[in-house]
Amino acid sequence: MKNILFLFLIMITPVIAACSNETYTSASSDRVEVLFTTGNHSIPFATNSNSIKSAEKAIPTELFQSLIQDTSKTIPYIKLGEKIQIDLKNNAPRSSELKEYLLRNDGTLKYKEETAKTIDLAFQDGNGSFMLEENIASFLSSNTQDYEEGATLRGFHFVGEWDNRKEEFVFVVKTDATKKSS
């Protein structure tokens, strides 16, 4: 019996080591370095652990949910009209797409995918930015609490394509449904 157990351990150990080493290497060796900021503050983000396939265009609901549920990360409040920057460390993608979704508090979509907004984004020396403006879909809500300060959750899905891969990142911010009049 001891010999069978010993033999099993000898056979399974290299398999476990190979699997864990492969996952670590593929997830970290050629990942794109990215930083999302507003002003001097970092915005927490989540990413898929593997490069995504060209044909994938799925809504990253699971990534939004994991980011919102991660108690070690705080979803920042950003005022409408503030700039959000994407820093790719001098590694601008060949092409990119940034989509914005309105989210429920659990990270699921608040409205249908058709209400998603594509944001124009251009990179120069690996840096891109956009202004956080009103999202017209915010006005669809009949719940008055959705119009309170910081009550709107907006999820952003960034997909970049480099020479040999595509990668996706998501980040979530709290903001207002409408600009406050001065």
GUTORFI-776771 format. One record per residue: residue in three letters; x, y, z of N, C-alpha, C, O in turn. Coordinates in steps of 0.02 Angstrom, whole numbers, plus 50000, padded with zeros to 5 digits. Example, Ala and Ser with C-alpha at 12.3 -4.5 7.8 and 13.67 -1.06 7.14 Angstrom:
BEGIN
ALA,50660,49716,50390,50615,49775,50390,50660,49835,50390,50712,49834,50423
SER,50642,49888,50354,50684,49947,50357,50645,50002,50394,50670,50057,50402
end
This chain:
BEGIN
MET,50041,49940,50000,50000,50000,50000,50043,50063,50000,50029,50111,49964
LYS,50096,50063,50041,50141,50121,50044,50175,50132,49976,50185,50189,49955
ASN,50192,50077,49943,50225,50083,49878,50179,50115,49826,50201,50155,49785
ILE,50115,50097,49827,50066,50125,49780,50058,50200,49793,50056,50240,49746
LEU,50052,50219,49856,50045,50290,49874,50107,50329,49854,50102,50384,49827
PHE,50166,50301,49867,50229,50333,49848,50234,50341,49773,50254,50394,49748
LEU,50215,50289,49736,50217,50292,49663,50168,50345,49637,50184,50381,49590
PHE,50110,50348,49667,50060,50398,49647,50088,50469,49657,50081,50511,49613
LEU,50118,50481,49715,50145,50547,49730,50201,50566,49682,50205,50623,49660
ILE,50243,50518,49665,50297,50532,49618,50269,50549,49549,50296,50592,49514
MET,50215,50516,49529,50187,50529,49462,50148,50594,49460,50150,50629,49410
ILE,50113,50612,49513,50070,50671,49512,50108,50736,49525,50088,50789,49500
THR,50163,50735,49562,50200,50795,49579,50224,50833,49517,50214,50894,49514
PRO,50255,50802,49468,50277,50840,49408,50218,50870,49370,50224,50924,49341
VAL,50161,50836,49370,50102,50862,49335,50077,50926,49369,50062,50975,49336
ILE,50073,50924,49435,50051,50983,49473,50100,51041,49463,50079,51098,49451
ALA,50164,51026,49468,50215,51079,49460,50212,51109,49390,50217,51170,49383
ALA,50204,51068,49339,50201,51093,49270,50140,51137,49260,50144,51189,49227
CYS,50083,51116,49287,50022,51155,49278,50027,51222,49313,50010,51274,49284
SER,50050,51222,49375,50052,51286,49411,50105,51332,49381,50094,51393,49379
ASN,50161,51306,49358,50212,51347,49327,50188,51376,49260,50202,51434,49245
GLU,50152,51337,49221,50127,51360,49157,50077,51417,49167,50079,51467,49131
THR,50032,51410,49215,49983,51462,49228,50018,51526,49250,50000,51580,49226
TYR,50066,51521,49294,50102,51580,49318,50138,51615,49260,50135,51676,49253
THR,50173,51576,49220,50212,51605,49165,50166,51639,49114,50179,51696,49094
SER,50113,51605,49093,50071,51633,49041,50033,51694,49066,50016,51738,49027
ALA,50019,51697,49130,49980,51752,49156,50023,51814,49169,49997,51869,49173
SER,50089,51805,49176,50128,51863,49196,50183,51883,49149,50206,51940,49152
SER,50206,51840,49106,50266,51854,49068,50258,51910,49017,50303,51951,49010
ASP,50203,51913,48982,50196,51964,48930,50133,52005,48938,50104,52028,48889
ARG,50111,52014,49000,50052,52054,49014,50068,52128,49001,50124,52150,49010
VAL,50018,52163,48981,50024,52235,48971,50019,52270,49039,49974,52255,49078
GLU,50065,52315,49052,50061,52355,49113,50011,52411,49101,50016,52446,49050
VAL,49965,52420,49147,49914,52472,49138,49900,52505,49205,49904,52474,49258
LEU,49882,52569,49201,49863,52606,49261,49806,52653,49241,49811,52691,49193
PHE,49751,52649,49278,49693,52692,49268,49694,52743,49325,49699,52724,49383
THR,49690,52808,49308,49693,52860,49359,49644,52916,49345,49620,52925,49288
THR,49630,52954,49397,49595,53018,49391,49630,53064,49440,49634,53049,49499
GLY,49653,53120,49415,49693,53164,49457,49754,53126,49482,49791,53098,49442
ASN,49764,53125,49547,49821,53088,49576,49799,53021,49606,49837,52991,49644
HIS,49739,52998,49590,49712,52938,49621,49708,52880,49571,49686,52888,49515
SER,49730,52821,49593,49724,52761,49552,49653,52736,49555,49618,52743,49605
ILE,49631,52706,49500,49565,52674,49497,49578,52599,49495,49612,52575,49450
PRO,49549,52561,49543,49559,52489,49541,49530,52458,49478,49480,52483,49451
PHE,49560,52404,49455,49536,52372,49394,49542,52296,49401,49576,52271,49445
ALA,49509,52262,49357,49513,52189,49353,49530,52172,49280,49516,52210,49234
THR,49561,52114,49272,49579,52092,49205,49568,52017,49199,49568,51981,49249
ASN,49558,51995,49138,49553,51924,49125,49623,51896,49133,49672,51928,49113
SER,49630,51836,49162,49696,51809,49174,49730,51784,49110,49791,51772,49110
ASN,49693,51777,49056,49722,51755,48992,49706,51806,48939,49658,51844,48944
SER,49746,51807,48887,49730,51849,48829,49665,51824,48799,49651,51764,48801
ILE,49624,51869,48772,49560,51849,48745,49566,51834,48671,49610,51860,48637
LYS,49521,51794,48646,49521,51776,48575,49491,51833,48534,49451,51872,48560
SER,49510,51837,48472,49488,51891,48428,49412,51895,48423,49384,51950,48421
ALA,49378,51838,48421,49307,51838,48409,49266,51855,48471,49206,51869,48465
GLU,49296,51855,48530,49259,51867,48591,49236,51940,48595,49277,51986,48587
LYS,49173,51950,48608,49145,52017,48617,49096,52016,48675,49049,52057,48677
ALA,49105,51971,48723,49058,51963,48778,49063,52022,48826,49115,52054,48833
ILE,49008,52036,48859,49006,52087,48911,49041,52057,48972,49024,52001,48991
PRO,49087,52092,49002,49126,52063,49057,49092,52068,49125,49121,52092,49173
THR,49030,52045,49128,48991,52051,49190,49027,52019,49249,49026,52047,49304
GLU,49058,51961,49239,49092,51928,49294,49151,51970,49320,49163,51971,49380
LEU,49186,52003,49275,49241,52047,49297,49214,52107,49336,49243,52125,49387
PHE,49160,52137,49313,49129,52192,49350,49108,52168,49420,49122,52202,49469
GLN,49076,52110,49423,49053,52084,49487,49110,52070,49534,49107,52086,49593
SER,49164,52039,49509,49220,52023,49552,49253,52087,49579,49275,52089,49637
LEU,49257,52138,49538,49286,52201,49559,49244,52234,49614,49271,52258,49663
ILE,49179,52235,49604,49134,52266,49653,49133,52227,49719,49128,52256,49772
GLN,49137,52161,49715,49134,52119,49775,49200,52114,49812,49202,52091,49869
ASP,49255,52136,49781,49321,52133,49812,49325,52187,49866,49331,52247,49851
THR,49322,52166,49929,49320,52214,49984,49388,52250,49995,49391,52299,50031
SER,49440,52225,49963,49505,52259,49969,49511,52318,49922,49558,52357,49926
LYS,49463,52326,49877,49464,52381,49829,49404,52427,49841,49348,52404,49853
THR,49417,52491,49838,49364,52541,49847,49346,52571,49779,49390,52594,49743
ILE,49283,52569,49762,49260,52600,49700,49260,52676,49710,49224,52700,49754
PRO,49299,52714,49671,49304,52785,49683,49244,52825,49656,49211,52805,49608
TYR,49231,52881,49690,49181,52929,49665,49218,52979,49622,49268,53008,49643
ILE,49194,52989,49560,49224,53037,49514,49169,53084,49489,49117,53062,49466
LYS,49181,53148,49495,49132,53198,49472,49129,53199,49397,49179,53187,49362
LEU,49070,53212,49371,49062,53221,49299,49105,53279,49276,49110,53330,49311
GLY,49137,53272,49219,49180,53324,49192,49254,53313,49209,49297,53347,49182
GLU,49269,53264,49254,49339,53250,49270,49369,53203,49217,49333,53166,49183
LYS,49435,53206,49212,49471,53166,49162,49492,53099,49192,49515,53096,49249
ILE,49483,53046,49154,49507,52979,49172,49563,52963,49123,49554,52969,49062
GLN,49620,52941,49149,49677,52927,49108,49693,52852,49108,49685,52818,49159
ILE,49716,52828,49051,49739,52760,49043,49812,52763,49023,49829,52788,48969
ASP,49856,52736,49065,49928,52737,49053,49950,52666,49038,49946,52622,49081
LEU,49974,52655,48977,49996,52589,48956,50073,52585,48952,50099,52542,48916
LYS,50107,52627,48988,50180,52625,48994,50215,52622,48926,50256,52577,48913
ASN,50200,52670,48883,50231,52675,48816,50218,52614,48772,50258,52598,48729
ASN,50163,52580,48783,50147,52521,48744,50076,52528,48717,50032,52488,48733
ALA,50066,52578,48674,49999,52591,48646,49976,52531,48604,50016,52502,48567
PRO,49913,52514,48609,49888,52459,48568,49880,52479,48495,49875,52538,48479
ARG,49880,52428,48452,49869,52441,48380,49798,52466,48371,49785,52510,48330
SER,49751,52437,48408,49682,52460,48408,49653,52449,48478,49678,52408,48516
SER,49601,52487,48493,49571,52480,48559,49498,52500,48556,49475,52534,48509
GLU,49461,52477,48607,49390,52495,48613,49376,52504,48687,49396,52464,48729
LEU,49340,52558,48703,49319,52571,48771,49244,52578,48771,49216,52622,48738
LYS,49210,52535,48809,49138,52537,48815,49119,52551,48887,49152,52530,48934
GLU,49064,52586,48894,49038,52604,48960,48969,52573,48970,48927,52576,48925
TYR,48959,52545,49028,48895,52514,49046,48871,52544,49112,48911,52559,49156
LEU,48806,52551,49119,48777,52569,49183,48764,52503,49220,48738,52455,49192
LEU,48784,52502,49284,48781,52440,49323,48735,52446,49383,48723,52500,49410
ARG,48709,52388,49403,48674,52383,49468,48728,52377,49521,48787,52369,49506
ASN,48707,52381,49584,48755,52376,49639,48791,52309,49643,48844,52305,49674
ASP,48764,52257,49611,48797,52191,49612,48843,52181,49552,48873,52128,49546
GLY,48848,52230,49508,48893,52225,49451,48861,52199,49387,48894,52195,49336
THR,48797,52183,49389,48762,52162,49329,48739,52224,49291,48736,52278,49319
LEU,48723,52215,49227,48701,52272,49187,48634,52297,49212,48589,52258,49226
LYS,48628,52362,49216,48565,52393,49238,48514,52394,49181,48454,52386,49191
TYR,48539,52403,49120,48497,52406,49061,48525,52359,49008,48578,52329,49017
LYS,48490,52353,48953,48512,52308,48900,48578,52331,48870,48598,52389,48877
GLU,48612,52284,48837,48677,52299,48807,48673,52356,48756,48722,52391,48745
GLU,48615,52365,48726,48607,52418,48675,48618,52488,48704,48630,52535,48667
THR,48614,52495,48770,48625,52561,48800,48699,52574,48814,48717,52629,48837
ALA,48742,52525,48801,48814,52535,48811,48838,52591,48766,48814,52600,48710
LYS,48885,52629,48792,48911,52687,48756,48984,52674,48738,49024,52656,48781
THR,49001,52683,48674,49071,52677,48653,49104,52745,48661,49076,52796,48640
ILE,49162,52746,48692,49198,52808,48706,49257,52814,48660,49297,52767,48653
ASP,49263,52871,48627,49320,52884,48583,49383,52892,48627,49383,52927,48677
LEU,49435,52857,48606,49497,52857,48644,49555,52853,48596,49558,52809,48553
ALA,49602,52899,48602,49663,52897,48561,49723,52895,48607,49722,52926,48661
PHE,49775,52859,48587,49835,52852,48628,49893,52890,48596,49901,52891,48536
GLN,49932,52922,48640,49993,52954,48619,50047,52934,48670,50040,52948,48729
ASP,50099,52901,48646,50153,52876,48690,50126,52830,48745,50151,52831,48801
GLY,50075,52791,48728,50048,52744,48776,49998,52773,48825,49976,52738,48871
ASN,49980,52837,48817,49933,52869,48863,49870,52889,48826,49873,52917,48771
GLY,49813,52875,48856,49749,52896,48828,49707,52925,48884,49719,52911,48943
SER,49658,52965,48866,49615,52994,48918,49547,53011,48888,49540,53018,48827
PHE,49499,53019,48932,49433,53042,48912,49401,53078,48970,49420,53068,49028
MET,49353,53121,48955,49316,53157,49006,49255,53117,49026,49220,53090,48983
LEU,49242,53112,49090,49183,53077,49115,49123,53123,49107,49113,53171,49145
GLU,49083,53109,49057,49025,53150,49041,48961,53114,49062,48962,53055,49081
GLU,48905,53149,49058,48840,53117,49072,48828,53060,49023,48848,53062,48965
ASN,48795,53009,49048,48774,52953,49006,48698,52959,48999,48662,52955,49049
ILE,48674,52968,48939,48603,52979,48926,48560,52923,48955,48502,52935,48974
ALA,48587,52862,48958,48548,52806,48985,48534,52814,49060,48489,52782,49086
SER,48572,52856,49094,48560,52870,49165,48490,52899,49176,48461,52892,49230
PHE,48464,52932,49125,48398,52964,49131,48340,52915,49124,48282,52934,49131
LEU,48355,52851,49110,48302,52801,49103,48272,52780,49169,48217,52753,49170
SER,48305,52793,49223,48282,52770,49288,48225,52813,49315,48226,52874,49310
SER,48176,52779,49343,48121,52814,49376,48130,52814,49452,48088,52840,49488
ASN,48184,52784,49475,48199,52781,49546,48236,52845,49566,48291,52857,49542
THR,48207,52885,49609,48237,52949,49627,48304,52941,49663,48345,52986,49661
GLN,48315,52884,49695,48379,52873,49729,48437,52868,49679,48494,52882,49697
ASP,48422,52850,49617,48475,52845,49566,48503,52914,49548,48555,52918,49515
TYR,48469,52967,49568,48491,53035,49551,48527,53068,49609,48544,53128,49605
GLU,48539,53030,49663,48577,53057,49719,48651,53057,49702,48673,53021,49658
GLU,48689,53099,49737,48761,53104,49724,48796,53037,49733,48788,53004,49784
GLY,48834,53017,49683,48873,52955,49686,48833,52891,49679,48859,52837,49692
ALA,48770,52896,49660,48727,52836,49657,48731,52798,49591,48704,52744,49585
THR,48765,52827,49542,48769,52794,49476,48835,52755,49472,48889,52783,49479
LEU,48829,52690,49460,48887,52647,49450,48898,52638,49376,48853,52617,49339
ARG,48958,52655,49353,48974,52649,49282,49034,52603,49274,49086,52614,49304
GLY,49025,52552,49233,49078,52504,49220,49109,52517,49152,49073,52527,49103
PHE,49174,52516,49148,49210,52528,49086,49248,52465,49066,49282,52434,49107
HIS,49242,52447,49003,49273,52387,48976,49321,52409,48922,49301,52432,48869
PHE,49386,52401,48935,49438,52420,48888,49468,52357,48857,49491,52313,48893
VAL,49467,52354,48791,49499,52299,48754,49552,52329,48709,49537,52371,48667
GLY,49614,52305,48718,49669,52328,48676,49696,52270,48635,49698,52213,48658
GLU,49716,52286,48573,49746,52235,48530,49817,52255,48513,49829,52308,48484
TRP,49863,52212,48532,49933,52221,48516,49950,52172,48460,49906,52137,48436
ASP,50013,52169,48439,50032,52128,48381,50009,52056,48386,49984,52029,48337
ASN,50016,52025,48443,50002,51953,48447,49947,51935,48497,49937,51875,48511
ARG,49911,51983,48524,49860,51966,48574,49812,52024,48585,49824,52081,48567
LYS,49756,52007,48617,49708,52055,48641,49702,52045,48716,49705,51989,48741
GLU,49694,52100,48752,49684,52095,48824,49627,52141,48844,49615,52192,48812
GLU,49593,52122,48897,49537,52162,48921,49547,52182,48994,49576,52144,49033
PHE,49523,52241,49010,49526,52268,49077,49459,52300,49091,49428,52328,49046
VAL,49437,52298,49154,49377,52334,49173,49392,52375,49235,49433,52357,49277
PHE,49357,52431,49240,49358,52470,49302,49289,52499,49312,49251,52508,49264
VAL,49274,52515,49374,49207,52539,49393,49216,52603,49433,49261,52609,49475
VAL,49173,52652,49420,49173,52714,49459,49102,52730,49482,49053,52710,49450
LYS,49099,52767,49537,49035,52795,49559,49034,52867,49535,49085,52901,49537
THR,48977,52888,49511,48972,52958,49489,48899,52980,49496,48858,52945,49526
ASP,48884,53036,49468,48816,53062,49471,48780,53049,49405,48812,53042,49353
ALA,48714,53045,49408,48676,53035,49346,48678,53097,49303,48680,53093,49242
THR,48677,53155,49335,48676,53219,49298,48725,53268,49329,48742,53262,49388
LYS,48746,53316,49289,48789,53369,49315,48747,53413,49361,48690,53430,49346
LYS,48776,53430,49417,48742,53474,49464,48749,53546,49439,48803,53567,49418
SER,48694,53583,49441,48698,53653,49419,48731,53694,49472,48722,53683,49532
SER,48771,53742,49449,48810,53783,49496,48768,53837,49527,48793,53876,49567
end
